[in-house]
Amino acid sequence: MVGTAREHDVVVLGATGFVGTLVAEHLALAAPAGARIALAGRSRDRLTRVRALLPAPARAWPLLVADTDDDASLRALAAATRVVVTTVGPYLRSGLPVVEACARAGTHYADLTGEVPFVRRAADTHGEVARATGARLVHACGYDAVPSDLAVLLLHRRVAADDAGTLGHVRLVASARGGVSGGTVASVRGVAELAVRDASVRRLLADPYALSPDRAAEPSTTQPSDAPAPGRTVDGRWVATSPMGSFNTRVVRRSNALQGWAYGRDLRYEEVAATGRGLRGAAAAVGLSVGLPLALAALMVPPTRALLDRALPAAGTGPDAATRRAGWFRMGVHAVTTTGRHYRALAAGHGDPGYAATAVMLGEAALALALDGDRLPDRAGSLTPATGIGDVLVERLRAAGHTYEAAER
């Protein structure tokens, strides 16, 4: 396991990027006195400028030069710290060398990926090494997929405590207000381009158990569609395809399998996005359900992709401070157990979900990995937020002002 002799507790790799700077800002405000944090990136000059703009506790943080194209720099980085938290994406392009360096060094790792092919490759190529060295490689530590993953974990905990069977049908309904960054666009584009070229990637993306640690052992339970037909309502609100549901659902199912299918082998898990009530909500539901696949298709075709590139945010940019402050997310999760009992969970928070709230989630995940080792689940390898950090992350996020709760209805 990671020893205490390392020079740093947490290194933020990609600290000069849009989200990386937000994560560094959260750590400067939230990390306890004595936490040894460093900033890393390709340019010392840019790191110096970013550090000067951070809250006062960060002004003395060390600066480390590292590049995802330079394996030697990544090996040195991983060997010097207990945790690497990376915002350098798209992860399919830049992430695997960082995962490899951490796995080999026995260094804990956390990222913000929403890319199914990346998580699959990272698990397949570096999971065994990480288990041997004791490294926790925790993917999806932002809005995708922390609220989903932890909400279902809490439902499982409550159902088990009540001896109410196991989870059967679970539906998450997401509501949120926020913006989009160039990094998110680049990530979606990268997956879309790969899917066009590689039929195996298209099959992976279509597989509801794409991230399972043991695909052959998965149950034959039919999972809900990632793209429900328009026209559904839940609790009087219209719902539509959730933009990140096809990723988050795979993470939750991986969490179930990594825990020996503790949530239940009958688990049927789905995510939808709430669009509102009345005619306006209905129109938004149709627009989202139809527009999302059309936008993905457009990203796969060079001529339309070039047009979208002119309209979408550029790399390194994102929502302004006012948008980030005004944002919020709220995820209501309804579960029916195998004994017919009904439970409800809520995951909610303030701030733009993909950026302000995500910086809190990733920052707290990094602090948990670095400072709460004796309370973390006894696991190593390629993990999810629920299986790699679990209840400790729930506690930290509650303390940061987010809501995580579960109860019988």
N, C-alpha and C positions, 0 to 999 in steps of 0.2 A: 504493500500500500504506500501511498505518498507519504514521505517522511516530513518532519518539521524542519529539517535542515535547509530546505530550499530558500532561496533569497527572497522570493515574493510569494504572497498568498494568492493573488489574482493578477493576471495580465489581461488587459483588454486589447485584443488584436483587431485592427481596423478602427482605432480610436479617432482617426481623422475623418472617417466617413460620417454620413448623416446620422444613422442610428448609433454608431459607435460612440459618437460624441454625447448623445443622450444617455447612453449607458454609463459612460464615465461621469457625467454630471450627477446621475442618481447615486453612484457609488461614493462620490465626494460628499454627498449630503447624508447618506444612510449608513455607510460603513462605520463600524465602531473604531474608537481611538486605538491605534496600534495595528490596525489592519494594513498589511504591506501590499500596496497596489501599484502597478506600473502600467504605462501606456505603450503600445507597440504599433508600428506601421512602417511603411516603406521610406518615409521622409522624416528625418529628424527635425528639419525646419518646420514642416507642417505640424508635427507633434508639439513642438515648442509653442507655436501659435495657438493651437487648441488648448494646451494646458494653461496658458495665460488667461484664457477666457472662462475657465472652470471655477467653481467655488473655491474659496481659500484653502480648504484642506487638501486640495489636489496640487497646489502650487509646487510642492516639493517631491511629487511622485517621479520616480525614475522614468526615463524614456529609452525604449529599446527599438532598434532598427531590425525589422524582419520582413521578409517578402515571401508570399506563398509560392513563388517560383524559385525560391532559394532554399533547398532542403537543409543545408547546413545551418542557415539562420533559424529555421523552424526547430531543428534538433536542439540548438542552444537555448532557444526560447522555452521549449517544453521542459528541458532539464533544470531551468532556473526557477520554476514556479510550481505551486500546488495545483493551480487551476488556470487553464486558458479559456477565456470567453471570447468567441470570435463572431464578428459581424461582417466578415469579408465574404461577399458573394458576387455572383451567383455561386452557390455551394458546389454545384456540379462542375463548375469550371475551376474553382479555387479551394474547395473545402477538403478534398481527400488528403493532400499532403499534410494539412494541419492535424487531421484525425490520426494519420499514421504516426506523426511525431509524438503526439500525446499518448497513443496506445503503447508505443515502444518505451517511452520514458516512465510509464506508470503515472501519468499526469491526468487529472480530471479535466473534462472538456464540456463546454456548453455552447450551443449555437441557436440560431433563429430560423433554421431552414424550414421551408414548406414544400420541399422537393422530394417526392416519393422515390425517384430513381437514386438520388444521392444517399438517402438513408439506407436504402437496400444495399447499395454498393459498399457503404461504410461498414455496415454490419457484416456483410459477407467477407470483406477483405481484411478487416481489422478487429472484429469482435473477439475472436479467439485470443489474439495477442493481448488485448485489453483485459480479458478475464485473467490471463496468466500474470499480468503485471499489477492487477488491482485497479486499473484505471476505470472510472465511470465516464463513458461517452454518452452524454445526455443531449439528445437532439430535440428540436422543436420547443425551445424554452421561451417563446414569446406568445403573442395572442394566438398564433398557431403553434402548439396546440395545448397550452397550459390550462386555460379555463375548461375546455372540454375534458381533458385527461383527468384533472383534479376533481371536477364535478362528479364524474362517474366513479372515481375512487371513493369519494365521500358517500355516494349512494350505496356502493358495495359495503362499506364499513357499517352504515346504518342498518341495512337489510340483514347483514350477518349478525349484528348485535341483537336484532329483534327476532332472530331465528325465523325469518320470513321467506326462506327458500333462497333462490339466486335471482339475478336480474334476467328478465325476459325481454320485453320490448322497451327500449329506451329511446326517447326522442328529445333532441336538443333544439330549441327554437332561439335563434340569435337575433338580437337587435343591437345596432351600433350606430355611432356617428363618428366619422373620421375621414382622413384623406389617404392619398396614395403617393408613394415615393418612387423615384427612378429605380431603386434597388429591387422593389417588388416587381416592377414591370420587367426588369432584366431577368429576374428569376423565372417568371412565368414564360417569357419568351424563350429562355434556354430550354425549359422542359418541352415546350411546344415544338421547337426546332428538332430536338432529339427524337421526339415521337414521330415526326415526319420521316426521318431517316431510318428508324430502327423499329421493325415490327415487334421485337421482343419488349421494347419499352411500351408500345401501345398495349400489348397484352398485360404487362405489369400494371399500368395505370388503370386498366379495366378490372383488375382482380381485387375484390373487397378485402382479401387477406394478403395484400401485396407485401406487407411488412412483417408478416408472421415469422417468428424464429423457427417454426417447424410447420411448413405449409401442408405437408402430408398428414399431419395430426389434427388439422383444423376440422371442426364439425361440418356436417353437410347443411347446416342451417342456412336458409336463403336470407341474404341481407337486403335491406331496403335499397332502392335505387339512389344513386348520388344526384340524380336530376329528376325529382318528382314532377309529374305533369302539372302545368298551371291549373288552378281551380280548386286547390285545397285550402281549407281554413283550419286553424287551431285556436281554440278559445276565442273565437270570433274574429281573429285576425287572419288576413291572407298570408300565405307562405309561399316561398319559391326556393329555387336551388340556392344553397349556401355556397358562396364563391370558394371557400376553403374546406368545405365538407368532405370532398374526396380525399383530402390529406388527413384532416383531423380524425375521421372515422377509422382510417388505417392505424393511426397512432393508438387510439383507444383499444382497438382489437389486438394490437401488439402488446399493450399493457396487460390485457386479459391473459394472453398466451404466456407471457413471461412470468406470470404469477400462477402458472398451472391451471389456467382457465378458472380462476377463483371467482370471477364475476358470474360465471355460468357458461356452460357449453351451449345453452339455448339463447345466449345474448343476441339480440337483433338491435343494432345501433344505427341511428340516422341523425343527420343534422339538416335543418332547413333555416331559411332566413325569413323573419317576419317583415312584411312590407306595409302593414297598416290595415285599416278598416275601410269599409265602404268602397265606392267606385275607384277612388284614388288608390287604395291599397290593392284592389284587383288589377288595375292597370300597371302598377309597379311590379306586381308579381309576374304578370305576363311579360313585361319588359325585361325583367331580370332573368327569367327562365329561358327566354328566347335570345336575349342579347348576349348573355354570357358565352354560350357555345359559339355564337357568331363571332364574337371578339376573339375567342381562342382560335377559331378557324382562320380569321384574318391574320393573326400573328404567324401562322404557318405558311402563308403565301408571300413571297418576297415583295411583289408590288404593293399589296395592301399593308404589309408590315412596314414598308418605308413611309407610307402615309401616316400610319398610327404613330410612328416614331416622332413625327413632327408635332403631334398633338399631346402625347403622353409625357409625363415628367422625365427629365434627363437624369442620368446616373449622378448620384451625389446630392440630389435635391429631394425635397419632401414638403409636407405641410408646414406652414408657418407657425409661429408660437401661439398666435391666437386660435388657430384651428386646433392645435394640439391641446390647448387648455379647455376648449369647448367640447372636446370629444368625450365619449363614454361607450361602455359596452354593458350588455345585460343578457345573460344566457339562462333561460329557464329550461330545466331538464325534468321531464316526466318519465317515471319508470313504473312498469307493471312487473311484479315478481312472478316466479313460477308457482307461487301459492295464491296468486290473484290479488295481492295487496298493492296499493298505490303509494308511491313515494315521489317527492319533489325535491329537486336541488336548485340552487341559485348560485351562479358565478357572475359577479358584476364589479365594475370599477369605473373610476373617473379618468379622464384624459383620453386623447385619441388612442384607440385600441392598438393600432399597428405601430405606434411610435412612443407616445408618452407612457401609456400603460405597459407596452412591451418592454420599454427600458427598465421599468420597475420589475417586471417578471424576470427578465434575463439577469439584471443586477442581483436580485435576491437569490436566484438559482446559483449564481457564482459564489455569493457569500455563504450559502448553505453548504456547497461542496467544499469550500475552503475551511470553514470554521465550525461546522456542525457534524463532522465525520462520525463521531461516536453515536449520533442519533439517526443517521441515515440508514436506509434499507441495506441489508448485508448482501449487496450485489455488485458485480463489476461487469464490464463488457459494454455492448451497444444497448443503451437503455432509453426509456421515455421519462418525462418529468414525474409521472406517477410511480414508476418502478425504481428510478434512480435517486429521487429526492423525497417524493411522497408527502407525508403529513408535515414534515419539517417545512416544506415550501408553502403548504397551506397556512401554517402558523405565521410564517414571515410575511406573506401577502396580506393576511388579515391585519397584521401589525402596521402594514404600509397603507391601510385604508381600503383594501379591496374586500369584497364580500364573498365568502364561501360557506354554504350551509346546506344541510340536507335534513329532511323530516318526512314522516309519514303524512299523507294527505288525509 
